[in-house]
Amino acid sequence: MIARWKPVHLGHSVVLRALCESAQHVIVGIGSSNRYNLRNPFTVDETKAMLAIALRDYDNYEIVEVPDLDDGPRWRVMVRDMFGELDAFISDNDYVSGLLQEFYAVIKPVTLVAEEDKVPLNATMVRFAMAAGEPWHTMVAPEIADYLIENNLDRRFRREFGMETLKAALNKRK
């Protein structure tokens, strides 16, 4: 599974647990690993730390950095070369699914999670709440909230991307 994980939220956590519990080996790709911007406001090392926190009870996974190439056809070949043969590829991104369906059986992450465990949340919602000064802590695991706060990553996010995040959200609503 490749995602940006910016930040790792409760919806991600249930999918990651389901993956690790249902597979012998899981490859967790950090998408856009070479980007630090509005949509990727945490570094690859910070993202790795959040994933390690979310996956602390498992040892059957590896984390792989997957850069953005701004070229879908080239990216899909790079992913195939990086990941090789897979039983399945997990993605909720229709564009990514379309790129990779020739090589892999693509499965939506929601199909891995029991109905009662599903969390209707995405990272954009968490980033908006963080930018707006709303209670974002309940959208991530307590340990991830602690990590973000202890390392002042929530403050840095608000300082560097807060206004831009709020502006983007307002423009989407128009």
N, C-alpha and C positions, 0 to 999 in steps of 0.2 A: 504494500500500500504506500502510495506517495501522497503526501498532503503538505501544506505549508506549516500547519500546527502553530499558528501565531495569534494567541497562545494556545497551549493544550488545554481544552475545556472539558467539561463533564461529558459532553457528547463524544468527544474523541476518546476519553478514558474508557467508556463502556465498549466502544468498538475495539480499542487496543486489547482490552481484557478478553473479549470474545475471540479475537484473532489468536492470541497466545494460548487460549484454552482449547482451541479447535485445530491447531496446526502443530506439526512437529517443529517447524522452523519458520519464523516470520521475518521478512525484510521490511523495515520501516524506512521509507524514503522521506527525506526532508526536501520538499520541492522548493524551487527558487532559492536554493542554498547560497547562491552568489548574489542575492539581493538584500539590500537594507533600505527600505523605503516605506511609504504609507501602508502598503499591503503586507509588508514584511518587516514590521518594526522591532523585531528581535533578531539578534545575530544567530548564526548557525550554532555557535557554542551554547548560547542561552536556550535555544530550542532543544538541543541535545540534552541539556540539563533538565528541562521540563519533561521530556520524553522519559528520561531515566527515572525521574520521580514517579511518573504515571505507571511505569513498568517495573517498579522496584520489586514486585513479588514474582517476577518471571526471569528466566534465563535462556529462553529459547528464541531470542530475537537478536537482530543486528540492526544498527542504524547506518544508513547510507546517505551521503549528500548527493542530491540530484540538482545540478544547476539548471537554470532557465537559459535557453539558447535563443529565444525569440524567433524560433523556426520549428513549427510543429513536426513536419516530416523528419527533420534532422534529429529532433528531440526523441521521437519514438524509436528511431534506430539506436540512439545512444542508450535509451532505457533497456531495449532488448539486449544490447551488448553488455550492459552493466549487470542485469538481473538474470540473463540466460533463461533456461526453462523454468517455468513456474506452474504449479497446479492451478492457481487462480491469481488474478490481479484485482484488488479491491479499489474501487473509485466511485465517488459520488459526483465527479465532474464529467459532464456529458462530452466535452471536447476531448479530455484525456481518454475517456472510454472509447470514443470513436477512433482516436489515434492508435490505441493498443489492441482493439478487438481482433485484428488480424493475427496477432501473436499470442494472445491470452484469452482465457475465459474470464470475462470481466463481470464482477459481482458488485452490487450496491452494498455498502457497509450496513445499511439498515436491515438487510436480510440476515445478518449475523447475530442480531441483538433481539432478545425476547421483547415482546411488546411492552411489558411492564418495566423494562429497563431502558427504554428509548428516552432520549433527552432532546427535545426540540430546540436545538441551539446551534449557532455557528459562530465562528471566531469574529466575524464582523460585528455581531451583536455584543460580544465581550469588549471588543475594542471601542465601540460606540459608548458603552456604559462607562468604560474607563476614562474616555475623553470627556464625557459629560459630568464626571464626578458622581455618577450613580453607583449603587452597590454592585460592583462586578464580582466581588469575592465569592458570591454564592454560585457563580457560573463556572468556577474552576475548583479543583480539589483543594482543600485547605492547605496542603503541603505546597502546592503550586502557587497559591496566593501568597503564602509565606515567602517562598523563593522570590517572587516578583517584588514584594514589598521590601524584604531584607536587602535586596540588591538595588533598590531604588529604580527598578525597571518600569514600574507604573508611573513614577514621576517623570522619568526620562521620556516615556511614551507621550505623556501629556504635554511636556515641554516641546518635543520635536514634532509630534504628529497630531496632537489633540485638536487644534483648530482646523487643520486640514481634514481630519476624520469627521468632525461635526459638519463642516461645509459639504463634504462628499455625501453625507447622509441626507442633508437638506436638499441637495440637488437631485438625489434619487427619488425623493418624495414629490418633486414637482412634476 
